[in-house]
Amino acid sequence: MRPNHKAQILEHLQRHKTITGLEALDKFHCYRLSSVIHRLRRDGHTIVTHDKRTPDGGQYALYQYHSESTMKETAQ
């Protein structure tokens, strides 16, 4: 059985630290990344949204995962 999108996105974030909607669509066929991110945050994961722009003026969100150790290092 294939893991659900929430598990796949979490694993990707834990390994690579960031993901965009285009990556989620390409790698996991996930059309609603913002919904998955919302559920992960509700489960207690710290994920920061960065608004980015393409060279031609388009916009997209880059989601960045922060683990416990990352948060402790940042606070010091």
N, C-alpha and C positions, 0 to 999 in steps of 0.2 A: 504494500500500500504506500502510495506517495504521501510525504508529509504535507500538511496544509501550508497555506501561504504564511501564516503567522510564524510557524516554526522555521520555515525556509528563510524568511526575511530576518528573523532574529539571529539565526546561525550566520547568515551573510554579514550582518552588522557586527557581530562579535568577532568575526575573522577580519573583515576589511574596513570596519569602522564607519563607512559611509555608503549611502545608496541614493539613487535618483529614480524617478518614475520610469524613465526609459530603461534603466538597468533592470528594474523589477519586471517590466513588461517583457524584455528580451530574455532574461534568465529564468523567470518563474511564471510567465504568462499571467502576471498580476496586474489587473487594470485599475485597482483601487488601493494604491499604496498608502495614501493618506488614512484610509480606514484601518489598515493593518497597523500603521504607526500609532494611531489613536488607541487601539486595543493593547498594544505593547506598553504604551505609557500608562494606561489604566492598570496594567499588571505590575507596575512599579519600575519599569525600565526608564532610564534617563536618555532621552533622544532629543537633540536640539535641531531645529529647522533653520537652515540658512537659505535666504532668498538669493538666487543667482540670476545672471543675465547672459544670454548668448551674444555673440558678436553682432548679430543682426537685430538685437533689441528684444528678443523673446525672453520669457521668464520661466524659471523652473525652481523647484525646491530640492535642496540637498539635505538629506537627513543624516545626522552624525550621532553615533552611539557613544555614550560615556559609561564605562564600567566603573565599579566601585573604586578600583585602584587609580583610574584616571581622575575621578572626582577628588580623591584624597591628595593627589599630586598637585592638582590645580589650586586647592585650598591652601597649601603650604607656602 
